[in-house]
Amino acid sequence: MGWRKSNKFMNLFILRHGKAVNGEQDLKDFDRQLSEKGILQAIKIGDYLRDKNINQIICSSAPRAFETATIVDQIIKAADFEEDSRLYLADSNTIKHKISTTANANNVLYVGHNFGISDFASHISGQKIDMTTCMVIELDLQIDDWDLLSENIGVIKNITEPNQL
């Protein structure tokens, strides 16, 4: 059947986790949790995303990403929530593969880590993006199936940081 393109837009929201506590000597990076600031950032972004009709959340299982996604989900109440340990510090290709094979809704939120998440956002949008903590990027994707997710296919609709809210 080949490459398909339609007038139907799918929306991908890419969210870097909130500010985490500083690493302690006996604390592995994976285990770092959100700081108080990170919790407040996640609440602000959750409020911002409340009316975006996000149906699915895909996130890293590292505590700071999982906590960010959970706080946002308590506000937006997505129908589907999936965490995956392979998304911890995942590169752009791993993120793309996970979304293209797992996403099953028109409006999907991905929550992850730098530098892979910035690389992924840059790859999909065709623009250089350096994501700060709890920055969310909203992309319109003119595709009708997630397996068509590819380079330069996303049009940036909005970039929002908690300090703007």
Disulfide bonds with the S-S distance in Angstrom:
none
